Amino acid sequence: MPPRFRIRPTRAVWLNCHLYLALLFGFFFALIGLTGSLSIYRAEIDALLNPDLVIVPSQSQPVSLDKVLAQLRKHHPNRHGAWTLEMPSTPSGTITAWFEKTAESVDAYYAPLMVAVNPYTGEVIASRFWGQTFTTWLLDLHTHLQLEATGRQAVTVLAVLLTVSVLSGLYLWWPGPARLSQAFALRHNAGLMRLLLDAHRLLGLASAGFLLLLAFTGFHLAYPALLENLTAASGMGHGDTGPNVSSTSKPNDRPITLSEAVLVARGLFPSSEVRRVTTPAGELGTYRINLRQRRELNQHHPFTNVWVDRWSGQIRSVNNPSLFSAGQTFTTWQWPLHTGEAFGAWGRLIWFFAGLTPLALWLSGLTHWL
């Protein structure tokens, strides 16, 4: 092909690409980053805004889950179906009971009932709907811009555009081997605009790896089907509850209790931690016991599950992450990598500041452009 017809990306092309992505979508990058950072500490913020949800730890043992379930049904007698009891992650936390299908939110995109229960007394403290609290509203803004399915699709597009923006910024930063030392300079005596530009470049360089990881994992959390198909991990994305497993034993007048189902499940994984317990829905329903093994990256949404027959107490199915393929394991890592919980408390803190960098980069770049 003659040289005059050859199309080559030049610095000017990438500069315009970087500029117009920031002008058109920079606000949304900043908004999603800010709301994501705050959502990392969603539980802590919710407790701060609602001090009634903070429990004074008791020296007594927590009440049985059967008593908790009885209190839930007493306070919500007309809610027929499965309840999911989420165990507290701290000694001062509450059990959160989830009821997915409510008459009040039948037309909502996602608005389950959340009931806070004192784990030491079984007392129902508060009943709230998802989206009607500050922290859940904030998380909805982060995940789908409060635009339901359309917003979720928009977030996947924004994740791709953020990736292009970061890569174009890295291209513009790279000065070549001969001038590499100058690329790390922060010039204090060259004027405010030069200092701002240098700070923008260095902050972009320092945060590029984090932002690329957040964009990648955020894309696959918003659009899980692609990665699940590529890794043969169907139904193993964040929030998936696994296969629909039925109780096959004949109904009788002595179904097992919730506590007995947990005991059966923990028999397979004695060193595991109980994270969630879902009650059967209908005669064919099973108890789903969600456990966390020590090596699982997922702190709050682990993938160890045991389904227990409600009539006989027999185990009907098991999900053991230790037996997952490499692709399945990678798929289940998307949530803990996105939130930073895979790296513990320090990881969450670093991810919190990483989420703020799109706002800082957008404001510094916009100020320099203006």
KOLMARLO-608441 format. One record per residue (C-alpha): residue number from 1; z, y, x. Coordinates in pm, 1 decimal. Each point is the difference from the previous one (the first is absolute). Example, Ala and Ser with C-alpha at 12.3 -4.5 7.8 and 13.67 -1.06 7.14 Angstrom:
REC   pos         zz         yy         xx
REC     1      780.0     -450.0     1230.0
REC     2      -66.0      344.0      137.0
END
This chain:
REC   pos         zz         yy         xx
REC     1        0.0        0.0        0.0
REC     2      -92.4      343.3      144.0
REC     3      301.0      208.2      110.4
REC     4      -66.3      274.6     -257.3
REC     5       41.9     -255.2     -281.4
REC     6      311.4     -162.9      147.0
REC     7      317.6       80.9     -198.2
REC     8      308.4       22.6      221.1
REC     9      343.7      108.1     -111.9
REC    10       92.5      306.5      203.1
REC    11      322.9      186.9       42.4
REC    12     -118.3      258.9     -252.9
REC    13      -59.5     -269.3     -261.1
REC    14      346.4     -148.8       47.7
REC    15      157.0      346.0        2.7
REC    16     -157.3       79.4     -336.2
REC    17      101.4     -340.8     -132.5
REC    18      360.3       56.0      109.6
REC    19        2.9      353.5     -138.4
REC    20     -140.8      -74.2     -343.6
REC    21      213.0     -309.1      -48.3
REC    22      303.1      220.2       63.4
REC    23     -121.0      279.7     -227.6
REC    24      -93.3     -230.6     -287.1
REC    25      261.5     -273.2       25.6
REC    26      268.9      126.6      237.1
REC    27      228.7       99.5     -286.2
REC    28      -13.1     -354.2     -139.6
REC    29       63.3     -152.3      344.1
REC    30      305.5      224.7       30.2
REC    31      118.6      -74.9     -354.0
REC    32      -24.5     -376.4       38.9
REC    33      166.9       15.9      340.2
REC    34      287.8      215.8     -124.6
REC    35       64.8     -210.4     -309.7
REC    36      -23.8     -315.4      209.6
REC    37      258.1      129.4      245.8
REC    38      243.2       82.5     -279.4
REC    39      -64.9     -334.7     -167.9
REC    40      112.8     -183.8      313.4
REC    41      349.6      118.2      -90.3
REC    42      -47.8      -36.3     -374.0
REC    43      319.0     -199.8      -55.5
REC    44      209.6      242.7      203.6
REC    45     -142.0      304.4     -181.1
REC    46       53.5     -164.4     -338.5
REC    47      363.6      -70.5       87.9
REC    48       44.4      359.4      116.6
REC    49     -140.3      137.6     -325.3
REC    50      189.1     -253.5     -212.2
REC    51      347.9      -50.3      148.9
REC    52       96.8     -225.2     -292.3
REC    53     -226.8     -262.7      155.4
REC    54      212.7      -15.6      314.9
REC    55      253.0     -281.9      -33.4
REC    56      334.7       -3.2      176.2
REC    57       -6.9     -335.4      183.5
REC    58      259.7     -241.3     -129.1
REC    59      190.0     -264.7      191.6
REC    60      -50.6     -234.0     -293.0
REC    61     -303.4     -224.8      -26.5
REC    62     -299.3      118.8     -204.0
REC    63      -13.4     -130.9     -355.2
REC    64     -233.8     -288.5      -75.9
REC    65     -362.0       76.2      -76.8
REC    66       47.9     -171.0     -336.0
REC    67      257.6      264.8      -93.7
REC    68     -238.5      273.7      111.7
REC    69     -273.5     -150.9     -216.2
REC    70      238.5      -23.4     -296.8
REC    71       85.3      369.7       36.4
REC    72     -368.4       90.8       15.7
REC    73      -74.5     -189.4     -319.4
REC    74      302.7      158.9     -165.9
REC    75     -121.3      351.7       83.0
REC    76     -366.7      -78.8      -69.1
REC    77        6.8     -264.3     -276.7
REC    78     -355.3       66.3     -116.0
REC    79     -166.1      -51.3      335.9
REC    80     -124.7     -356.8      -12.3
REC    81     -165.4     -132.5      312.0
REC    82       57.4      -33.3      370.7
REC    83      247.2      213.5      192.8
REC    84      -19.4       38.7      376.4
REC    85      329.8       65.3      176.1
REC    86      -43.0      174.3      335.4
REC    87      301.3      -37.7      226.9
REC    88      153.6      309.4      164.3
REC    89     -104.4       61.7      360.0
REC    90      330.7      167.4       91.7
REC    91      364.5      -64.9      -97.8
REC    92       -0.7      325.3     -198.7
REC    93     -324.8      -73.1     -182.5
REC    94      -55.5     -123.3     -353.6
REC    95     -183.4     -300.4     -134.8
REC    96     -325.5      130.4     -146.0
REC    97     -117.8     -195.6     -302.6
REC    98     -370.1       40.4      -77.7
REC    99     -161.5      -57.3     -338.8
REC   100     -375.7       37.8       33.5
REC   101     -136.7        0.7     -354.4
REC   102      178.1      253.0     -218.5
REC   103     -104.4      136.1     -338.1
REC   104       71.7      355.7      115.3
REC   105     -248.0      -16.1      288.6
REC   106     -263.8     -232.9     -140.8
REC   107     -276.4      256.8       58.3
REC   108      122.5      114.2      341.5
REC   109     -177.4      -92.7      323.5
REC   110      322.9     -131.3      150.2
REC   111      341.2       78.4     -148.4
REC   112      244.7     -292.7        2.0
REC   113      361.5       39.8     -103.0
REC   114      247.1       19.6      288.6
REC   115      362.9      -80.1      -78.3
REC   116      269.5       65.2      261.3
REC   117      290.7     -246.6      -12.3
REC   118      326.0        3.5      194.8
REC   119       -7.3     -328.5      196.7
REC   120      380.6      -23.7       11.2
REC   121       69.7       52.1     -371.0
REC   122     -328.2      -66.3     -180.1
REC   123       19.8      345.7     -160.0
REC   124     -332.6      155.3     -100.5
REC   125       -4.1      344.9      161.9
REC   126     -340.6      142.3      -88.3
REC   127     -325.6      -93.8     -172.8
REC   128     -306.1      192.8      118.2
REC   129     -376.5      -33.7      -16.2
REC   130     -225.5        2.7      303.7
REC   131     -174.2      334.5       31.3
REC   132      280.5      189.5     -172.9
REC   133      213.3       32.1      312.7
REC   134      -83.6      232.9      288.5
REC   135      -45.3     -271.8      260.0
REC   136     -218.6     -226.6     -213.7
REC   137     -209.0      299.5     -110.5
REC   138      -38.8       90.8      367.1
REC   139     -109.7     -352.8       89.5
REC   140     -256.8        2.9     -281.2
REC   141     -133.9      325.7      143.0
REC   142      -30.7     -170.9      337.4
REC   143     -166.2     -318.5     -124.8
REC   144     -238.3      132.3     -264.9
REC   145       38.3      380.4      -19.7
REC   146      139.4      -36.3     -355.1
REC   147     -354.7      -88.0     -110.4
REC   148       53.5     -370.8      -73.3
REC   149     -289.3     -231.1       95.0
REC   150     -233.4      288.2       86.2
REC   151      259.3      142.2      234.2
REC   152       48.6     -335.7      168.2
REC   153     -372.6      -15.4       71.2
REC   154       13.3      355.8      132.1
REC   155      279.1      -97.8      239.0
REC   156     -215.0     -278.2      147.1
REC   157     -278.2      252.6       62.8
REC   158      246.6      244.4      154.6
REC   159      121.4     -275.0      234.2
REC   160     -356.0      -48.1      126.8
REC   161      -52.4      375.1       37.3
REC   162      328.3       35.7      188.8
REC   163     -117.1     -269.5      240.5
REC   164     -323.7      191.7       61.5
REC   165      195.4      322.9       45.1
REC   166      232.9     -154.8      258.5
REC   167     -284.1     -165.5      191.8
REC   168     -203.8      321.3        2.8
REC   169      306.6      185.7      125.7
REC   170       40.5     -249.3      284.1
REC   171     -367.4       43.2       89.1
REC   172       42.0      377.2       10.5
REC   173      315.2      -28.4      210.1
REC   174     -156.9     -224.8      266.6
REC   175     -107.5      226.6      288.6
REC   176     -142.5     -265.4      229.6
REC   177      163.1     -156.9      307.3
REC   178      -50.0      305.5      221.1
REC   179      197.0      234.1     -227.4
REC   180      248.2     -247.7     -142.6
REC   181      306.1      181.8      135.5
REC   182     -100.8      318.1     -184.9
REC   183        1.1     -187.3     -330.6
REC   184      377.8      -33.4       19.9
REC   185       60.9      366.4       77.8
REC   186      206.6      220.3     -228.6
REC   187      -92.9      352.6      104.9
REC   188      276.7      249.4      -79.4
REC   189     -161.9      302.5      163.7
REC   190     -346.1      -14.0     -159.3
REC   191       83.1      153.8     -336.2
REC   192      143.4     -131.0     -324.5
REC   193     -325.8     -149.5     -129.6
REC   194      -57.7     -194.5      321.5
REC   195      358.1     -126.6       -9.8
REC   196      -45.7     -102.3     -363.9
REC   197     -321.3     -185.2       81.8
REC   198      160.7     -180.7      292.7
REC   199      295.1      -99.2     -218.1
REC   200     -241.7     -122.5     -268.6
REC   201     -185.0     -215.3      251.3
REC   202      312.3     -149.5      156.4
REC   203      164.4      -69.4     -335.4
REC   204     -320.9     -162.5     -118.6
REC   205      -14.8     -214.0      312.5
REC   206      364.9     -105.7      -28.5
REC   207      -29.8      -90.4     -367.3
REC   208     -350.4     -151.4       -0.9
REC   209      112.5     -361.1       36.3
REC   210      258.9       33.9     -274.0
REC   211     -242.1      173.3     -236.4
REC   212     -268.8     -262.9       54.6
REC   213      252.4     -274.5      -75.4
REC   214      126.1      182.9     -309.4
REC   215     -355.0       56.8     -121.8
REC   216      -94.2     -365.1       56.0
REC   217      307.0     -144.9     -170.7
REC   218       -9.1      262.5     -274.7
REC   219     -361.2      -88.2      -77.6
REC   220       81.3     -368.8      -34.2
REC   221      310.1       66.2     -209.7
REC   222     -207.0      210.9     -238.7
REC   223     -293.2     -243.3        4.7
REC   224      151.9     -340.2       88.4
REC   225     -290.4     -214.1     -121.0
REC   226     -212.0       64.0      311.3
REC   227      253.9     -122.6      254.1
REC   228      117.1     -284.2     -224.7
REC   229     -357.0     -128.8      -26.1
REC   230      -60.8       34.6      373.8
REC   231      319.2     -187.1       92.5
REC   232        1.8     -256.0     -284.5
REC   233      328.4      148.4     -120.2
REC   234      -72.1       50.4     -368.6
REC   235      304.4      115.9     -195.0
REC   236      200.6       68.7      315.2
REC   237      -17.6      377.9        4.7
REC   238      296.3      230.9      -38.2
REC   239      157.1      -33.8     -343.8
REC   240     -169.3     -330.0      -82.6
REC   241      241.5     -254.3     -145.0
REC   242     -199.0     -307.4       95.3
REC   243     -149.0     -270.3     -223.1
REC   244       95.1      -53.7     -362.6
REC   245      227.9     -303.8       22.8
REC   246      120.2     -173.7     -317.7
REC   247      303.7     -210.4      -85.1
REC   248     -129.4     -348.7      -77.3
REC   249      324.2     -173.1      -99.0
REC   250       78.7      -60.1     -365.0
REC   251      207.3      280.1     -159.9
REC   252      363.1      -96.2      -56.9
REC   253      333.9      149.3     -100.8
REC   254      120.1       34.4      361.1
REC   255     -238.5      226.2      191.5
REC   256      117.8       91.0      347.2
REC   257      167.8      334.0       57.6
REC   258     -123.2      282.9      217.6
REC   259      264.5      -71.4      263.4
REC   260      -96.9     -367.7        6.6
REC   261     -365.9       89.1       51.9
REC   262       93.6      219.4      296.9
REC   263      209.2     -282.4      145.0
REC   264     -292.4     -241.9      -27.9
REC   265     -239.7      244.3      166.9
REC   266      235.7       79.1      286.1
REC   267       31.6     -369.2       69.0
REC   268     -348.9       17.7      152.5
REC   269       75.4      314.8      200.4
REC   270      377.0        2.2       59.8
REC   271       -3.1      288.8      248.6
REC   272     -216.5      222.8     -218.7
REC   273      103.7      308.8     -195.5
REC   274      -56.0       26.9     -375.8
REC   275     -207.1      308.7      -78.3
REC   276     -117.1      -50.6     -360.2
REC   277       46.8     -242.5     -285.5
REC   278     -238.3       -7.0     -296.8
REC   279      106.7     -172.2     -320.7
REC   280     -232.0     -229.1     -199.1
REC   281     -227.7      147.7     -263.8
REC   282      -21.2     -242.9     -291.9
REC   283       55.1     -375.1       -4.9
REC   284     -258.8      -63.4      270.8
REC   285      131.5      267.4      234.6
REC   286      170.3      -69.3      332.7
REC   287      261.0      172.6      208.4
REC   288     -166.3      173.1      295.2
REC   289      242.2       43.8      288.3
REC   290     -122.1      248.3      261.4
REC   291      164.7      -51.8      339.7
REC   292      -30.1      162.3      341.1
REC   293        1.3     -208.1      315.1
REC   294      116.6      158.9      322.7
REC   295     -342.7       20.5      161.2
REC   296     -176.0      166.6     -291.8
REC   297     -117.0      355.5       67.7
REC   298       35.9       85.8     -367.5
REC   299      352.7      126.8      -50.9
REC   300      -19.5       83.7     -370.7
REC   301     -300.9     -199.5     -119.1
REC   302        8.8     -334.6      183.5
REC   303     -234.2     -286.5      -80.9
REC   304      235.5     -298.2       -1.4
REC   305        0.1     -115.3     -362.9
REC   306      137.0     -305.2     -179.1
REC   307      -86.3      -79.8     -362.4
REC   308      265.3     -205.2     -180.4
REC   309      -49.6     -185.9     -330.1
REC   310      224.2      161.5     -260.1
REC   311       77.1     -330.3     -176.3
REC   312       51.4     -247.5      282.8
REC   313       72.2      214.0      305.6
REC   314     -280.7     -169.5      190.7
REC   315     -204.0      203.4      246.4
REC   316     -352.1       52.9     -131.9
REC   317     -156.4      203.5      281.8
REC   318       85.8      161.4      332.9
REC   319     -146.7      283.5      207.0
REC   320      109.8      -22.4      362.8
REC   321     -135.8      278.7      225.6
REC   322       64.2     -220.8      303.8
REC   323     -293.0     -212.4     -119.2
REC   324     -239.8      288.0      -69.9
REC   325     -324.2       25.1      194.2
REC   326      -47.8      289.9      242.1
REC   327     -214.2      181.1     -257.2
REC   328      254.3      -46.4     -277.1
REC   329      279.6      120.0      226.0
REC   330     -201.9      307.8       96.2
REC   331      -57.4       77.2     -367.9
REC   332      371.5      -15.8      -75.9
REC   333       70.4      238.2      289.5
REC   334     -178.7      295.7     -158.6
REC   335      303.6      134.5     -188.4
REC   336      258.9      -17.9      283.0
REC   337     -252.3      146.2      244.4
REC   338      -80.3      282.0     -240.5
REC   339      363.0       92.3      -65.4
REC   340      130.2      -59.9      352.1
REC   341      263.0     -245.3     -122.6
REC   342     -153.2     -264.3      226.7
REC   343      162.8      185.8      289.5
REC   344      340.7       59.6     -154.3
REC   345      182.2      329.6      -46.8
REC   346     -167.7      163.0      299.6
REC   347     -339.5     -106.3     -127.8
REC   348       63.4      164.6     -334.7
REC   349      106.7      321.2      174.0
REC   350     -308.5        7.8      222.6
REC   351     -222.7      -70.8     -300.7
REC   352      173.1      284.7     -186.5
REC   353     -105.0      249.2      267.4
REC   354     -345.3     -158.2       32.7
REC   355      -54.5       63.4     -370.6
REC   356       71.6      370.1       52.3
REC   357     -265.4       43.0      269.1
REC   358     -297.8       35.8     -240.1
REC   359      173.9      305.5     -147.8
REC   360       67.3      148.1      344.6
REC   361     -354.4      -74.7      118.2
REC   362     -154.9      143.9     -315.3
REC   363      202.4      322.6       16.6
REC   364      -55.1       50.8      373.6
REC   365     -370.8      -75.5      -25.1
REC   366      -42.6      220.6     -305.4
REC   367      184.6      288.0      166.5
REC   368     -221.7      -26.6      306.9
REC   369     -314.5      -12.6     -215.0
REC   370      102.4      303.1     -205.5
END
